[in-house]
Amino acid sequence: MYVCLCLGVTNEAVAEAVAAGARTTRHVAQACGAGSECGRCRRTVRSIIDAMHHTPRTARPRRESRA
């Protein structure tokens, strides 16, 4: 399946980059290009990284609005 349509990068290519040591979306972009153009695929890339390392990201804390 294509993850990055801009560069035609597949989930297999992203998984290979992660297996080779990429731990962030920036590392993956440097390794295979996914996420280096428009950035729409970065969430999917992050999901692949998390799945391969079994470390799901926690939700960001909500910012309190200042009144």
CNS distance restraints for C-alpha pairs under 8 A (distance, minus, plus):
assign (resid   1 and name CA) (resid  10 and name CA) 5.43 0.50 0.50
assign (resid   1 and name CA) (resid  11 and name CA) 5.82 0.50 0.50
assign (resid   1 and name CA) (resid  12 and name CA) 7.87 0.50 0.50
assign (resid   2 and name CA) (resid   8 and name CA) 6.24 0.50 0.50
assign (resid   2 and name CA) (resid   9 and name CA) 5.73 0.50 0.50
assign (resid   2 and name CA) (resid  10 and name CA) 4.16 0.50 0.50
assign (resid   2 and name CA) (resid  11 and name CA) 6.14 0.50 0.50
assign (resid   3 and name CA) (resid   8 and name CA) 7.43 0.50 0.50
assign (resid   3 and name CA) (resid   9 and name CA) 5.82 0.50 0.50
assign (resid   3 and name CA) (resid  10 and name CA) 5.14 0.50 0.50
assign (resid   3 and name CA) (resid  11 and name CA) 5.60 0.50 0.50
assign (resid   3 and name CA) (resid  34 and name CA) 7.30 0.50 0.50
assign (resid   3 and name CA) (resid  41 and name CA) 6.16 0.50 0.50
assign (resid   3 and name CA) (resid  44 and name CA) 6.94 0.50 0.50
assign (resid   3 and name CA) (resid  45 and name CA) 7.43 0.50 0.50
assign (resid   4 and name CA) (resid   8 and name CA) 5.48 0.50 0.50
assign (resid   4 and name CA) (resid   9 and name CA) 4.96 0.50 0.50
assign (resid   4 and name CA) (resid  10 and name CA) 6.77 0.50 0.50
assign (resid   4 and name CA) (resid  34 and name CA) 5.35 0.50 0.50
assign (resid   4 and name CA) (resid  35 and name CA) 6.73 0.50 0.50
assign (resid   4 and name CA) (resid  40 and name CA) 7.90 0.50 0.50
assign (resid   4 and name CA) (resid  41 and name CA) 5.67 0.50 0.50
assign (resid   5 and name CA) (resid   9 and name CA) 6.80 0.50 0.50
assign (resid   6 and name CA) (resid  37 and name CA) 6.68 0.50 0.50
assign (resid   6 and name CA) (resid  38 and name CA) 7.43 0.50 0.50
assign (resid   7 and name CA) (resid  33 and name CA) 6.94 0.50 0.50
assign (resid   7 and name CA) (resid  34 and name CA) 6.97 0.50 0.50
assign (resid   7 and name CA) (resid  37 and name CA) 7.96 0.50 0.50
assign (resid   9 and name CA) (resid  13 and name CA) 6.34 0.50 0.50
assign (resid   9 and name CA) (resid  14 and name CA) 7.35 0.50 0.50
assign (resid   9 and name CA) (resid  32 and name CA) 7.26 0.50 0.50
assign (resid   9 and name CA) (resid  33 and name CA) 7.24 0.50 0.50
assign (resid   9 and name CA) (resid  34 and name CA) 5.97 0.50 0.50
assign (resid  10 and name CA) (resid  14 and name CA) 6.51 0.50 0.50
assign (resid  11 and name CA) (resid  15 and name CA) 6.03 0.50 0.50
assign (resid  11 and name CA) (resid  48 and name CA) 7.87 0.50 0.50
assign (resid  12 and name CA) (resid  16 and name CA) 6.14 0.50 0.50
assign (resid  13 and name CA) (resid  17 and name CA) 6.30 0.50 0.50
assign (resid  13 and name CA) (resid  32 and name CA) 6.79 0.50 0.50
assign (resid  14 and name CA) (resid  18 and name CA) 6.27 0.50 0.50
assign (resid  14 and name CA) (resid  28 and name CA) 6.63 0.50 0.50
assign (resid  14 and name CA) (resid  32 and name CA) 6.84 0.50 0.50
assign (resid  14 and name CA) (resid  34 and name CA) 7.24 0.50 0.50
assign (resid  14 and name CA) (resid  45 and name CA) 6.99 0.50 0.50
assign (resid  14 and name CA) (resid  48 and name CA) 7.54 0.50 0.50
assign (resid  15 and name CA) (resid  19 and name CA) 6.02 0.50 0.50
assign (resid  15 and name CA) (resid  48 and name CA) 6.86 0.50 0.50
assign (resid  15 and name CA) (resid  49 and name CA) 7.59 0.50 0.50
assign (resid  15 and name CA) (resid  52 and name CA) 7.79 0.50 0.50
assign (resid  16 and name CA) (resid  20 and name CA) 6.09 0.50 0.50
assign (resid  17 and name CA) (resid  21 and name CA) 6.52 0.50 0.50
assign (resid  17 and name CA) (resid  22 and name CA) 5.64 0.50 0.50
assign (resid  17 and name CA) (resid  28 and name CA) 5.96 0.50 0.50
assign (resid  17 and name CA) (resid  31 and name CA) 5.98 0.50 0.50
assign (resid  17 and name CA) (resid  32 and name CA) 6.78 0.50 0.50
assign (resid  18 and name CA) (resid  22 and name CA) 4.38 0.50 0.50
assign (resid  18 and name CA) (resid  23 and name CA) 6.33 0.50 0.50
assign (resid  18 and name CA) (resid  28 and name CA) 6.88 0.50 0.50
assign (resid  18 and name CA) (resid  49 and name CA) 6.31 0.50 0.50
assign (resid  18 and name CA) (resid  52 and name CA) 7.60 0.50 0.50
assign (resid  19 and name CA) (resid  52 and name CA) 7.99 0.50 0.50
assign (resid  22 and name CA) (resid  27 and name CA) 4.96 0.50 0.50
assign (resid  22 and name CA) (resid  28 and name CA) 5.50 0.50 0.50
assign (resid  22 and name CA) (resid  31 and name CA) 7.55 0.50 0.50
assign (resid  23 and name CA) (resid  27 and name CA) 6.31 0.50 0.50
assign (resid  23 and name CA) (resid  28 and name CA) 7.41 0.50 0.50
assign (resid  23 and name CA) (resid  49 and name CA) 6.61 0.50 0.50
assign (resid  24 and name CA) (resid  28 and name CA) 6.36 0.50 0.50
assign (resid  24 and name CA) (resid  46 and name CA) 7.22 0.50 0.50
assign (resid  24 and name CA) (resid  49 and name CA) 7.34 0.50 0.50
assign (resid  25 and name CA) (resid  29 and name CA) 6.11 0.50 0.50
assign (resid  25 and name CA) (resid  35 and name CA) 6.99 0.50 0.50
assign (resid  25 and name CA) (resid  42 and name CA) 6.40 0.50 0.50
assign (resid  25 and name CA) (resid  45 and name CA) 6.37 0.50 0.50
assign (resid  25 and name CA) (resid  46 and name CA) 6.15 0.50 0.50
assign (resid  26 and name CA) (resid  30 and name CA) 6.27 0.50 0.50
assign (resid  26 and name CA) (resid  35 and name CA) 7.65 0.50 0.50
assign (resid  26 and name CA) (resid  36 and name CA) 7.82 0.50 0.50
assign (resid  27 and name CA) (resid  31 and name CA) 6.18 0.50 0.50
assign (resid  28 and name CA) (resid  32 and name CA) 6.01 0.50 0.50
assign (resid  28 and name CA) (resid  33 and name CA) 6.81 0.50 0.50
assign (resid  28 and name CA) (resid  34 and name CA) 6.49 0.50 0.50
assign (resid  28 and name CA) (resid  35 and name CA) 7.69 0.50 0.50
assign (resid  28 and name CA) (resid  45 and name CA) 7.77 0.50 0.50
assign (resid  29 and name CA) (resid  33 and name CA) 4.18 0.50 0.50
assign (resid  29 and name CA) (resid  34 and name CA) 4.85 0.50 0.50
assign (resid  29 and name CA) (resid  35 and name CA) 5.41 0.50 0.50
assign (resid  29 and name CA) (resid  36 and name CA) 5.26 0.50 0.50
assign (resid  30 and name CA) (resid  36 and name CA) 7.74 0.50 0.50
assign (resid  33 and name CA) (resid  37 and name CA) 7.91 0.50 0.50
assign (resid  34 and name CA) (resid  41 and name CA) 7.13 0.50 0.50
assign (resid  34 and name CA) (resid  42 and name CA) 7.62 0.50 0.50
assign (resid  34 and name CA) (resid  45 and name CA) 7.52 0.50 0.50
assign (resid  35 and name CA) (resid  39 and name CA) 4.66 0.50 0.50
assign (resid  35 and name CA) (resid  40 and name CA) 6.99 0.50 0.50
assign (resid  35 and name CA) (resid  41 and name CA) 5.68 0.50 0.50
assign (resid  35 and name CA) (resid  42 and name CA) 5.30 0.50 0.50
assign (resid  35 and name CA) (resid  45 and name CA) 7.60 0.50 0.50
assign (resid  41 and name CA) (resid  45 and name CA) 6.21 0.50 0.50
assign (resid  42 and name CA) (resid  46 and name CA) 5.98 0.50 0.50
assign (resid  43 and name CA) (resid  47 and name CA) 6.17 0.50 0.50
assign (resid  44 and name CA) (resid  48 and name CA) 6.32 0.50 0.50
assign (resid  45 and name CA) (resid  49 and name CA) 6.31 0.50 0.50
assign (resid  46 and name CA) (resid  50 and name CA) 6.13 0.50 0.50
assign (resid  47 and name CA) (resid  51 and name CA) 6.00 0.50 0.50
assign (resid  47 and name CA) (resid  56 and name CA) 7.91 0.50 0.50
assign (resid  48 and name CA) (resid  52 and name CA) 6.12 0.50 0.50
assign (resid  49 and name CA) (resid  53 and name CA) 6.25 0.50 0.50
assign (resid  50 and name CA) (resid  54 and name CA) 5.52 0.50 0.50
assign (resid  50 and name CA) (resid  55 and name CA) 5.05 0.50 0.50
assign (resid  50 and name CA) (resid  56 and name CA) 5.26 0.50 0.50
assign (resid  50 and name CA) (resid  57 and name CA) 7.22 0.50 0.50
assign (resid  51 and name CA) (resid  55 and name CA) 6.85 0.50 0.50
assign (resid  51 and name CA) (resid  56 and name CA) 7.10 0.50 0.50
